[in-house]
Amino acid sequence: MKHTVVKVAAPLLFDKSTTVRNAAAGALRNLSACGSHDICNLLVEQDVMTPLSALIQKYAADWQPSKKNFEDKVDEVTDTFNQAVHLLWNLCESSSTAVKYFNSGNLLPVLAKCLEVSVFGMDTAIAVAQCLLIVTEDNPTSVSKLQGSSSLLQKLLDLEGSEPAVLLLRTLSCGLTLNLNYGKVLSLSPTTVTQLVCNLSATLSVDHRKALNSFTSNLPLDEAAETPKQKDMSESVTAMQYLLEAQKIAVELLANICTGDDDEDAMDQDSSDSSSVDLLSDSGLAEEDVVSVAEKFSLSVPSEVHESLVSGQLVQKVEEKTQLPAENVCEILKNNVDGKHIFNKLLELRCHALLCLSNLIAGLEVEDLGGTSNLYQMWLHIGLLIFKQTDQSDTKLLEAATSALREALRKLAEVNCNLFEELTESDLQLMFNAEMQCPDANVRTNLIRSIGLLGMIFTKSMETKSQTLLKNIGKFLLDICNRESELWVTIEAVDTIMDVFGEDETDIAAAQINLVEKLQTLLPSLKHKVRLQRKSLGDHYLVVTTVSTNLSRFIKYKSKRVSLIGQTNGHGI
């Protein structure tokens, strides 16, 4: 980029020579794929979109691939188009400016016609569908133009077969169908919704670990050696990439479907469980009634989707995608040139599957998730992944995993799960250590809320062990309030404390850890920080100010409760 190679290569996209155009498109596509989003933005800034748009417009006329047999080598002109579409896809995914160029250049009609598999072949149709999935997301200009291709999309939804290419194209068409309705599942007919979920279920039914076992067993030991099987191997690599990409898109779409048409409201819980209104002033509750500002959001799965999710065992299939193949398979992938790219796709699939699992857990009833015991095992699996198998610097994975962990615990707390008797102080310490060592505020918040939910579960038991764990949780949350650098995370910890110790059954434990006294000491400095940072809190402002206000009332209420303990000889009030 420093050597302005783009300014040299971009004009070559419109060179007279088909070979030069092909080389330029391939080079720029690789540059956009191998770099970061910043690289794609630089490509746009250096005006790659002008010659790229002109190149794609060359295919607006009655162009068709010259090869009738798409299993043969693709002709150079078609390959150039595919490379250009991939480049366009990468740019539009990273740059809103590129999307504006796409709209103004009227490129969608050129691409949309290439969804006709019988004319343009599977690979071209897939490349076009991937690009269109990006550019039609919340883009009314492109959506209105794609409406005319709805019959083509229906043909793709109806494609038969279980080959990775078919699975990917069918899954992409599910995404495009949703985009045409701006993600509003309820605006689709019940028949269409059922077909979408069934298609996604079929994509996720393929055992990706078994497929990877088979794939790695056929990888050549000597990558440099020329073998007759190289063409077959190349096709296997493409098929594996298609499968993992299809499954990643499938879990992304399922996650969106499960939020219904209230996506933005539902997603607010990712930043905080706290209500944006003051529970006391807006609800008319007396001080004695204050428990916490935290409200439990519940994602509502549309009824049209619910039956298909349950009957298709989608929760089980998504959970399976959070698991990697055997360690030796992963090592083979990481030590092979083609395998490295596939391994990265595998990690992306796992991350997106965890986010999808979080939404599924939040939106379904415990019975739909396989019952309390199955959900508890799911929680254990996610916990093992977070606390024993994941590098604590892998923020993306940790945020997805802790989100799923939090939702699983929330559901288990709602049904008063009694399966936590085996949990030990050492197990809790693993969670404490993870929170203390984590550099990401969102992950710390998920862990704080998860620890708080465990505390709420322990409040239901008067056993000595449970009370000990409850007190350990209280001490840890108080410690967070004194050492956390981010004010809004501190507020999350304060709100969690009010969640856990708002129950009257916690009065004795609260007294034994001096909860009221420590919160009274914290309150002045907390209010001072809120005043100082009021203008810089952004989206956290309402939550921060509300919780800090409610804390004063909580302290007053809890101090009355704790003061009565001595008068009742230490028994619960």
Disulfide bonds with the S-S distance in Angstrom:
none
